[in-house]
Amino acid sequence: MKVTNNIESLQPDLPSRVVNGQRAPAPSGKAAEGTDQVQLSEASRTLKAGFTAENDGETVRTDKVEEIREAIKKGEFHVSAEVVADKMIAEAAELVEVMTAMGQQGR
């Protein structure tokens, strides 16, 4: 089997950006005009809105950050895997509740 470094042979339908080792100009058409679009689902918009609202007005406690930073430098900062796991499970459960509620609203 012959192995090549020719991406065009793997994806012939994509416009080539490199020709003979030189960068080719951007293709003309819709892609060149910057018309690519991304559409977020209703669930992602709701989650983003909740995340933003949750953090509104929240300030960074620089004293606490510095305290933790120093503890890390000294090797005195320890993380409880059990506490982290419990928080991850709680966050996942909350996310499932939000997603379930959103699915029921669409009916």
N, CA, C and O atoms as CSV, one atom per row, in Angstrom:
chain,resi,resn,atom,element,x,y,z
A,1,MET,N,N,0.854,-1.172,0.000
A,1,MET,CA,C,0.000,0.000,0.000
A,1,MET,C,C,0.891,1.223,0.000
A,1,MET,O,O,1.868,1.291,0.745
A,2,LYS,N,N,0.552,2.185,-0.836
A,2,LYS,CA,C,1.317,3.417,-0.926
A,2,LYS,C,C,0.671,4.465,-0.025
A,2,LYS,O,O,-0.539,4.686,-0.093
A,3,VAL,N,N,1.470,5.105,0.813
A,3,VAL,CA,C,0.983,6.151,1.703
A,3,VAL,C,C,1.446,7.483,1.154
A,3,VAL,O,O,2.633,7.679,0.892
A,4,THR,N,N,0.500,8.404,0.977
A,4,THR,CA,C,0.849,9.733,0.470
A,4,THR,C,C,0.402,10.792,1.451
A,4,THR,O,O,-0.373,10.519,2.368
A,5,ASN,N,N,0.882,11.976,1.257
A,5,ASN,CA,C,0.510,13.113,2.086
A,5,ASN,C,C,-0.342,14.069,1.259
A,5,ASN,O,O,-0.188,15.287,1.345
A,6,ASN,N,N,-1.234,13.507,0.462
A,6,ASN,CA,C,-2.043,14.303,-0.444
A,6,ASN,C,C,-3.479,14.318,0.057
A,6,ASN,O,O,-4.232,13.375,-0.185
A,7,ILE,N,N,-3.859,15.372,0.746
A,7,ILE,CA,C,-5.196,15.445,1.335
A,7,ILE,C,C,-6.283,15.526,0.266
A,7,ILE,O,O,-7.411,15.089,0.496
A,8,GLU,N,N,-5.951,16.083,-0.903
A,8,GLU,CA,C,-6.962,16.187,-1.956
A,8,GLU,C,C,-7.449,14.811,-2.387
A,8,GLU,O,O,-8.607,14.663,-2.779
A,9,SER,N,N,-6.576,13.793,-2.321
A,9,SER,CA,C,-7.001,12.449,-2.700
A,9,SER,C,C,-7.977,11.874,-1.686
A,9,SER,O,O,-8.774,10.998,-2.021
A,10,LEU,N,N,-7.923,12.356,-0.451
A,10,LEU,CA,C,-8.827,11.870,0.578
A,10,LEU,C,C,-10.159,12.612,0.557
A,10,LEU,O,O,-11.206,12.031,0.845
A,11,GLN,N,N,-10.115,13.897,0.214
A,11,GLN,CA,C,-11.315,14.724,0.214
A,11,GLN,C,C,-11.369,15.527,-1.088
A,11,GLN,O,O,-11.141,16.737,-1.073
A,12,PRO,N,N,-11.665,14.881,-2.197
A,12,PRO,CA,C,-11.607,15.567,-3.491
A,12,PRO,C,C,-12.660,16.654,-3.659
A,12,PRO,O,O,-12.495,17.516,-4.522
A,13,ASP,N,N,-13.729,16.653,-2.877
A,13,ASP,CA,C,-14.786,17.645,-3.049
A,13,ASP,C,C,-14.475,18.968,-2.346
A,13,ASP,O,O,-15.201,19.944,-2.532
A,14,LEU,N,N,-13.402,19.018,-1.535
A,14,LEU,CA,C,-13.052,20.248,-0.845
A,14,LEU,C,C,-12.153,21.100,-1.724
A,14,LEU,O,O,-11.286,20.567,-2.417
A,15,PRO,N,N,-12.347,22.436,-1.708
A,15,PRO,CA,C,-11.461,23.285,-2.508
A,15,PRO,C,C,-10.043,23.233,-1.949
A,15,PRO,O,O,-9.842,23.242,-0.735
A,16,SER,N,N,-9.085,23.179,-2.832
A,16,SER,CA,C,-7.695,23.094,-2.409
A,16,SER,C,C,-7.216,24.454,-1.928
A,16,SER,O,O,-7.471,25.472,-2.571
A,17,ARG,N,N,-6.520,24.471,-0.794
A,17,ARG,CA,C,-5.968,25.708,-0.250
A,17,ARG,C,C,-4.463,25.782,-0.480
A,17,ARG,O,O,-3.872,26.851,-0.330
A,18,VAL,N,N,-3.834,24.667,-0.843
A,18,VAL,CA,C,-2.402,24.638,-1.091
A,18,VAL,C,C,-2.185,24.023,-2.462
A,18,VAL,O,O,-2.652,22.918,-2.740
A,19,VAL,N,N,-1.472,24.747,-3.316
A,19,VAL,CA,C,-1.183,24.261,-4.657
A,19,VAL,C,C,0.322,24.284,-4.840
A,19,VAL,O,O,0.954,25.333,-4.710
A,20,ASN,N,N,0.890,23.139,-5.140
A,20,ASN,CA,C,2.341,23.023,-5.334
A,20,ASN,C,C,3.128,23.631,-4.183
A,20,ASN,O,O,4.127,24.318,-4.394
A,21,GLY,N,N,2.671,23.372,-2.969
A,21,GLY,CA,C,3.378,23.865,-1.796
A,21,GLY,C,C,3.153,25.333,-1.495
A,21,GLY,O,O,3.715,25.854,-0.531
A,22,GLN,N,N,2.346,26.014,-2.294
A,22,GLN,CA,C,2.068,27.441,-2.094
A,22,GLN,C,C,0.609,27.621,-1.705
A,22,GLN,O,O,-0.269,26.910,-2.195
A,23,ARG,N,N,0.360,28.577,-0.822
A,23,ARG,CA,C,-1.015,28.851,-0.401
A,23,ARG,C,C,-1.778,29.469,-1.567
A,23,ARG,O,O,-1.343,30.448,-2.173
A,24,ALA,N,N,-2.914,28.876,-1.859
A,24,ALA,CA,C,-3.763,29.367,-2.936
A,24,ALA,C,C,-4.698,30.439,-2.392
A,24,ALA,O,O,-4.982,30.447,-1.194
A,25,PRO,N,N,-5.181,31.339,-3.234
A,25,PRO,CA,C,-6.144,32.343,-2.751
A,25,PRO,C,C,-7.424,31.675,-2.292
A,25,PRO,O,O,-7.754,30.573,-2.730
A,26,ALA,N,N,-8.141,32.346,-1.406
A,26,ALA,CA,C,-9.403,31.807,-0.905
A,26,ALA,C,C,-10.360,31.598,-2.057
A,26,ALA,O,O,-10.390,32.402,-2.989
A,27,PRO,N,N,-11.139,30.542,-2.011
A,27,PRO,CA,C,-12.097,30.288,-3.086
A,27,PRO,C,C,-13.157,31.382,-3.130
A,27,PRO,O,O,-13.529,31.951,-2.103
A,28,SER,N,N,-13.629,31.661,-4.326
A,28,SER,CA,C,-14.681,32.661,-4.452
A,28,SER,C,C,-16.028,31.995,-4.213
A,28,SER,O,O,-16.134,30.769,-4.195
A,29,GLY,N,N,-17.038,32.803,-4.032
A,29,GLY,CA,C,-18.366,32.255,-3.788
A,29,GLY,C,C,-18.818,32.523,-2.372
A,29,GLY,O,O,-18.246,33.361,-1.675
A,30,LYS,N,N,-19.850,31.806,-1.945
A,30,LYS,CA,C,-20.441,32.034,-0.631
A,30,LYS,C,C,-19.445,31.861,0.507
A,30,LYS,O,O,-19.434,32.662,1.442
A,31,ALA,N,N,-18.616,30.837,0.445
A,31,ALA,CA,C,-17.666,30.605,1.543
A,31,ALA,C,C,-16.701,31.765,1.680
A,31,ALA,O,O,-16.319,32.128,2.792
A,32,ALA,N,N,-16.299,32.358,0.544
A,32,ALA,CA,C,-15.360,33.469,0.584
A,32,ALA,C,C,-16.031,34.733,1.106
A,32,ALA,O,O,-15.350,35.616,1.627
A,33,GLU,N,N,-17.337,34.836,0.980
A,33,GLU,CA,C,-18.059,36.023,1.414
A,33,GLU,C,C,-18.350,36.010,2.905
A,33,GLU,O,O,-18.906,36.978,3.424
A,34,GLY,N,N,-17.995,34.949,3.605
A,34,GLY,CA,C,-18.224,34.885,5.043
A,34,GLY,C,C,-19.677,34.650,5.404
A,34,GLY,O,O,-20.174,35.222,6.374
A,35,THR,N,N,-20.357,33.826,4.647
A,35,THR,CA,C,-21.771,33.596,4.906
A,35,THR,C,C,-22.033,32.324,5.688
A,35,THR,O,O,-23.180,31.897,5.822
A,36,ASP,N,N,-20.964,31.709,6.211
A,36,ASP,CA,C,-21.180,30.517,7.027
A,36,ASP,C,C,-22.023,30.894,8.235
A,36,ASP,O,O,-21.856,31.973,8.803
A,37,GLN,N,N,-22.911,30.020,8.620
A,37,GLN,CA,C,-23.799,30.311,9.737
A,37,GLN,C,C,-23.848,29.137,10.697
A,37,GLN,O,O,-23.685,27.980,10.309
A,38,VAL,N,N,-24.077,29.465,11.956
A,38,VAL,CA,C,-24.268,28.455,12.987
A,38,VAL,C,C,-25.592,28.755,13.659
A,38,VAL,O,O,-25.866,29.901,14.018
A,39,GLN,N,N,-26.404,27.743,13.828
A,39,GLN,CA,C,-27.674,27.924,14.509
A,39,GLN,C,C,-27.666,27.075,15.769
A,39,GLN,O,O,-27.438,25.867,15.714
A,40,LEU,N,N,-27.917,27.715,16.905
A,40,LEU,CA,C,-27.952,27.017,18.174
A,40,LEU,C,C,-29.345,26.465,18.422
A,40,LEU,O,O,-30.346,27.079,18.053
A,41,SER,N,N,-29.396,25.314,19.043
A,41,SER,CA,C,-30.689,24.735,19.378
A,41,SER,C,C,-31.325,25.537,20.506
A,41,SER,O,O,-30.651,26.312,21.184
A,42,GLU,N,N,-32.592,25.353,20.697
A,42,GLU,CA,C,-33.301,26.029,21.785
A,42,GLU,C,C,-32.698,25.638,23.134
A,42,GLU,O,O,-32.589,26.468,24.037
A,43,ALA,N,N,-32.312,24.377,23.260
A,43,ALA,CA,C,-31.716,23.904,24.516
A,43,ALA,C,C,-30.416,24.636,24.808
A,43,ALA,O,O,-30.185,25.060,25.940
A,44,SER,N,N,-29.569,24.787,23.804
A,44,SER,CA,C,-28.289,25.462,24.036
A,44,SER,C,C,-28.498,26.942,24.344
A,44,SER,O,O,-27.774,27.509,25.162
A,45,ARG,N,N,-29.476,27.571,23.700
A,45,ARG,CA,C,-29.755,28.994,23.998
A,45,ARG,C,C,-30.250,29.153,25.426
A,45,ARG,O,O,-29.866,30.100,26.113
A,46,THR,N,N,-31.098,28.235,25.880
A,46,THR,CA,C,-31.620,28.305,27.246
A,46,THR,C,C,-30.514,28.077,28.259
A,46,THR,O,O,-30.426,28.786,29.262
A,47,LEU,N,N,-29.674,27.090,27.997
A,47,LEU,CA,C,-28.566,26.821,28.911
A,47,LEU,C,C,-27.613,28.003,28.981
A,47,LEU,O,O,-27.136,28.357,30.059
A,48,LYS,N,N,-27.333,28.616,27.832
A,48,LYS,CA,C,-26.436,29.772,27.805
A,48,LYS,C,C,-27.051,30.923,28.583
A,48,LYS,O,O,-26.353,31.599,29.339
A,49,ALA,N,N,-28.336,31.156,28.411
A,49,ALA,CA,C,-29.009,32.237,29.125
A,49,ALA,C,C,-28.965,31.993,30.624
A,49,ALA,O,O,-28.734,32.924,31.396
A,50,GLY,N,N,-29.184,30.757,31.046
A,50,GLY,CA,C,-29.131,30.427,32.467
A,50,GLY,C,C,-27.743,30.597,33.028
A,50,GLY,O,O,-27.579,31.081,34.148
A,51,PHE,N,N,-26.737,30.204,32.264
A,51,PHE,CA,C,-25.359,30.336,32.712
A,51,PHE,C,C,-24.996,31.805,32.862
A,51,PHE,O,O,-24.362,32.191,33.844
A,52,THR,N,N,-25.387,32.622,31.904
A,52,THR,CA,C,-25.088,34.049,31.953
A,52,THR,C,C,-25.805,34.703,33.122
A,52,THR,O,O,-25.206,35.497,33.848
A,53,ALA,N,N,-27.080,34.381,33.316
A,53,ALA,CA,C,-27.851,34.957,34.416
A,53,ALA,C,C,-27.267,34.539,35.763
A,53,ALA,O,O,-27.233,35.328,36.707
A,54,GLU,N,N,-26.810,33.297,35.842
A,54,GLU,CA,C,-26.248,32.776,37.084
A,54,GLU,C,C,-24.985,33.535,37.470
A,54,GLU,O,O,-24.710,33.716,38.656
A,55,ASN,N,N,-24.215,33.978,36.481
A,55,ASN,CA,C,-22.945,34.639,36.746
A,55,ASN,C,C,-23.043,36.160,36.760
A,55,ASN,O,O,-22.046,36.828,37.033
A,56,ASP,N,N,-24.208,36.725,36.477
A,56,ASP,CA,C,-24.359,38.177,36.495
A,56,ASP,C,C,-24.090,38.710,37.893
A,56,ASP,O,O,-24.602,38.185,38.882
A,57,GLY,N,N,-23.301,39.731,37.962
A,57,GLY,CA,C,-23.034,40.364,39.235
A,57,GLY,C,C,-22.033,39.616,40.099
A,57,GLY,O,O,-21.675,40.092,41.176
A,58,GLU,N,N,-21.582,38.476,39.657
A,58,GLU,CA,C,-20.638,37.688,40.433
A,58,GLU,C,C,-19.254,38.298,40.265
A,58,GLU,O,O,-18.833,38.603,39.150
A,59,THR,N,N,-18.559,38.471,41.362
A,59,THR,CA,C,-17.222,39.042,41.286
A,59,THR,C,C,-16.186,37.981,41.625
A,59,THR,O,O,-16.479,36.996,42.303
A,60,VAL,N,N,-14.986,38.200,41.147
A,60,VAL,CA,C,-13.896,37.280,41.435
A,60,VAL,C,C,-13.321,37.656,42.798
A,60,VAL,O,O,-12.988,38.813,43.055
A,61,ARG,N,N,-13.216,36.672,43.645
A,61,ARG,CA,C,-12.650,36.894,44.978
A,61,ARG,C,C,-11.136,36.734,44.882
A,61,ARG,O,O,-10.596,35.651,45.107
A,62,THR,N,N,-10.467,37.827,44.544
A,62,THR,CA,C,-9.030,37.772,44.306
A,62,THR,C,C,-8.264,37.292,45.530
A,62,THR,O,O,-7.236,36.629,45.392
A,63,ASP,N,N,-8.748,37.614,46.726
A,63,ASP,CA,C,-8.067,37.150,47.934
A,63,ASP,C,C,-8.110,35.624,48.025
A,63,ASP,O,O,-7.120,34.988,48.385
A,64,LYS,N,N,-9.251,35.052,47.699
A,64,LYS,CA,C,-9.405,33.598,47.731
A,64,LYS,C,C,-8.556,32.943,46.633
A,64,LYS,O,O,-7.932,31.905,46.854
A,65,VAL,N,N,-8.544,33.562,45.455
A,65,VAL,CA,C,-7.740,33.043,44.347
A,65,VAL,C,C,-6.267,33.031,44.740
A,65,VAL,O,O,-5.568,32.046,44.502
A,66,GLU,N,N,-5.798,34.111,45.336
A,66,GLU,CA,C,-4.393,34.198,45.748
A,66,GLU,C,C,-4.071,33.183,46.846
A,66,GLU,O,O,-2.994,32.587,46.855
A,67,GLU,N,N,-5.007,32.994,47.762
A,67,GLU,CA,C,-4.822,32.010,48.831
A,67,GLU,C,C,-4.652,30.598,48.257
A,67,GLU,O,O,-3.779,29.842,48.684
A,68,ILE,N,N,-5.490,30.264,47.296
A,68,ILE,CA,C,-5.419,28.947,46.660
A,68,ILE,C,C,-4.141,28.824,45.837
A,68,ILE,O,O,-3.489,27.780,45.844
A,69,ARG,N,N,-3.790,29.886,45.133
A,69,ARG,CA,C,-2.564,29.883,44.324
A,69,ARG,C,C,-1.343,29.592,45.207
A,69,ARG,O,O,-0.484,28.792,44.838
A,70,GLU,N,N,-1.272,30.233,46.350
A,70,GLU,CA,C,-0.152,30.024,47.276
A,70,GLU,C,C,-0.148,28.597,47.830
A,70,GLU,O,O,0.909,27.978,47.957
A,71,ALA,N,N,-1.327,28.085,48.156
A,71,ALA,CA,C,-1.423,26.713,48.663
A,71,ALA,C,C,-0.951,25.712,47.617
A,71,ALA,O,O,-0.309,24.717,47.954
A,72,ILE,N,N,-1.261,25.966,46.364
A,72,ILE,CA,C,-0.815,25.083,45.278
A,72,ILE,C,C,0.705,25.127,45.182
A,72,ILE,O,O,1.356,24.088,45.072
A,73,LYS,N,N,1.270,26.337,45.225
A,73,LYS,CA,C,2.736,26.478,45.141
A,73,LYS,C,C,3.431,25.729,46.270
A,73,LYS,O,O,4.488,25.131,46.065
A,74,LYS,N,N,2.841,25.760,47.456
A,74,LYS,CA,C,3.439,25.106,48.624
A,74,LYS,C,C,3.131,23.613,48.676
A,74,LYS,O,O,3.665,22.896,49.523
A,75,GLY,N,N,2.285,23.149,47.786
A,75,GLY,CA,C,1.908,21.742,47.796
A,75,GLY,C,C,0.909,21.408,48.884
A,75,GLY,O,O,0.773,20.249,49.275
A,76,GLU,N,N,0.212,22.416,49.372
A,76,GLU,CA,C,-0.728,22.233,50.475
A,76,GLU,C,C,-2.189,22.223,50.023
A,76,GLU,O,O,-3.095,22.092,50.846
A,77,PHE,N,N,-2.413,22.360,48.729
A,77,PHE,CA,C,-3.788,22.381,48.223
A,77,PHE,C,C,-4.164,20.977,47.787
A,77,PHE,O,O,-3.556,20.410,46.878
A,78,HIS,N,N,-5.163,20.428,48.439
A,78,HIS,CA,C,-5.588,19.068,48.133
A,78,HIS,C,C,-7.047,19.084,47.682
A,78,HIS,O,O,-7.879,19.807,48.230
A,79,VAL,N,N,-7.325,18.288,46.695
A,79,VAL,CA,C,-8.671,18.200,46.139
A,79,VAL,C,C,-9.256,16.851,46.521
A,79,VAL,O,O,-8.622,15.812,46.335
A,80,SER,N,N,-10.459,16.877,47.053
A,80,SER,CA,C,-11.147,15.648,47.403
A,80,SER,C,C,-11.861,15.118,46.169
A,80,SER,O,O,-12.769,15.764,45.646
A,81,ALA,N,N,-11.458,13.961,45.713
A,81,ALA,CA,C,-12.084,13.356,44.542
A,81,ALA,C,C,-13.571,13.104,44.797
A,81,ALA,O,O,-14.391,13.213,43.885
A,82,GLU,N,N,-13.908,12.771,46.028
A,82,GLU,CA,C,-15.308,12.509,46.368
A,82,GLU,C,C,-16.151,13.780,46.227
A,82,GLU,O,O,-17.257,13.738,45.687
A,83,VAL,N,N,-15.631,14.898,46.710
A,83,VAL,CA,C,-16.367,16.162,46.611
A,83,VAL,C,C,-16.523,16.567,45.145
A,83,VAL,O,O,-17.601,16.991,44.730
A,84,VAL,N,N,-15.459,16.436,44.367
A,84,VAL,CA,C,-15.527,16.775,42.947
A,84,VAL,C,C,-16.548,15.892,42.242
A,84,VAL,O,O,-17.362,16.384,41.461
A,85,ALA,N,N,-16.507,14.606,42.509
A,85,ALA,CA,C,-17.454,13.674,41.883
A,85,ALA,C,C,-18.888,14.015,42.260
A,85,ALA,O,O,-19.772,14.000,41.404
A,86,ASP,N,N,-19.130,14.322,43.532
A,86,ASP,CA,C,-20.484,14.686,43.974
A,86,ASP,C,C,-20.985,15.923,43.250
A,86,ASP,O,O,-22.141,15.973,42.830
A,87,LYS,N,N,-20.122,16.922,43.101
A,87,LYS,CA,C,-20.528,18.151,42.405
A,87,LYS,C,C,-20.783,17.892,40.929
A,87,LYS,O,O,-21.719,18.446,40.352
A,88,MET,N,N,-19.948,17.046,40.311
A,88,MET,CA,C,-20.160,16.721,38.899
A,88,MET,C,C,-21.493,16.011,38.705
A,88,MET,O,O,-22.212,16.289,37.746
A,89,ILE,N,N,-21.823,15.102,39.604
A,89,ILE,CA,C,-23.092,14.371,39.513
A,89,ILE,C,C,-24.266,15.318,39.708
A,89,ILE,O,O,-25.273,15.217,39.007
A,90,ALA,N,N,-24.139,16.239,40.656
A,90,ALA,CA,C,-25.211,17.206,40.901
A,90,ALA,C,C,-25.420,18.104,39.684
A,90,ALA,O,O,-26.557,18.389,39.308
A,91,GLU,N,N,-24.320,18.551,39.068
A,91,GLU,CA,C,-24.424,19.392,37.874
A,91,GLU,C,C,-25.060,18.623,36.719
A,91,GLU,O,O,-25.886,19.169,35.987
A,92,ALA,N,N,-24.681,17.370,36.557
A,92,ALA,CA,C,-25.249,16.543,35.491
A,92,ALA,C,C,-26.743,16.319,35.714
A,92,ALA,O,O,-27.529,16.359,34.767
A,93,ALA,N,N,-27.133,16.085,36.966
A,93,ALA,CA,C,-28.545,15.882,37.285
A,93,ALA,C,C,-29.347,17.145,36.983
A,93,ALA,O,O,-30.459,17.078,36.459
A,94,GLU,N,N,-28.765,18.297,37.322
A,94,GLU,CA,C,-29.445,19.571,37.040
A,94,GLU,C,C,-29.591,19.780,35.536
A,94,GLU,O,O,-30.630,20.248,35.072
A,95,LEU,N,N,-28.562,19.438,34.783
A,95,LEU,CA,C,-28.619,19.565,33.332
A,95,LEU,C,C,-29.693,18.656,32.746
A,95,LEU,O,O,-30.422,19.059,31.840
A,96,VAL,N,N,-29.793,17.443,33.254
A,96,VAL,CA,C,-30.820,16.500,32.788
A,96,VAL,C,C,-32.210,17.064,33.073
A,96,VAL,O,O,-33.108,16.958,32.238
A,97,GLU,N,N,-32.389,17.661,34.248
A,97,GLU,CA,C,-33.687,18.254,34.589
A,97,GLU,C,C,-34.046,19.371,33.619
A,97,GLU,O,O,-35.179,19.452,33.144
A,98,VAL,N,N,-33.079,20.227,33.328
A,98,VAL,CA,C,-33.325,21.345,32.393
A,98,VAL,C,C,-33.669,20.803,31.015
A,98,VAL,O,O,-34.624,21.255,30.384
A,99,MET,N,N,-32.891,19.837,30.553
A,99,MET,CA,C,-33.141,19.275,29.228
A,99,MET,C,C,-34.487,18.576,29.162
A,99,MET,O,O,-35.183,18.664,28.151
A,100,THR,N,N,-34.857,17.886,30.224
A,100,THR,CA,C,-36.156,17.197,30.277
A,100,THR,C,C,-37.295,18.207,30.257
A,100,THR,O,O,-38.283,18.027,29.546
A,101,ALA,N,N,-37.150,19.266,31.040
A,101,ALA,CA,C,-38.183,20.308,31.083
A,101,ALA,C,C,-38.330,20.974,29.718
A,101,ALA,O,O,-39.444,21.286,29.295
A,102,MET,N,N,-37.234,21.188,29.040
A,102,MET,CA,C,-37.298,21.810,27.724
A,102,MET,C,C,-37.955,20.888,26.723
A,102,MET,O,O,-38.682,21.348,25.843
A,103,GLY,N,N,-37.711,19.591,26.840
A,103,GLY,CA,C,-38.325,18.627,25.940
A,103,GLY,C,C,-39.826,18.567,26.143
A,103,GLY,O,O,-40.574,18.364,25.187
A,104,GLN,N,N,-40.278,18.742,27.377
A,104,GLN,CA,C,-41.716,18.722,27.660
A,104,GLN,C,C,-42.399,20.003,27.219
A,104,GLN,O,O,-43.591,19.988,26.912
A,105,GLN,N,N,-41.663,21.123,27.180
A,105,GLN,CA,C,-42.245,22.384,26.723
A,105,GLN,C,C,-42.535,22.346,25.237
A,105,GLN,O,O,-43.476,22.987,24.768
A,106,GLY,N,N,-41.729,21.593,24.487
A,106,GLY,CA,C,-41.891,21.520,23.047
A,106,GLY,C,C,-43.071,20.689,22.598
A,106,GLY,O,O,-43.391,20.660,21.410
A,107,ARG,N,N,-43.723,20.015,23.525
A,107,ARG,CA,C,-44.846,19.129,23.163
A,107,ARG,C,C,-46.135,19.850,23.121
A,107,ARG,O,O,-47.170,19.248,22.833
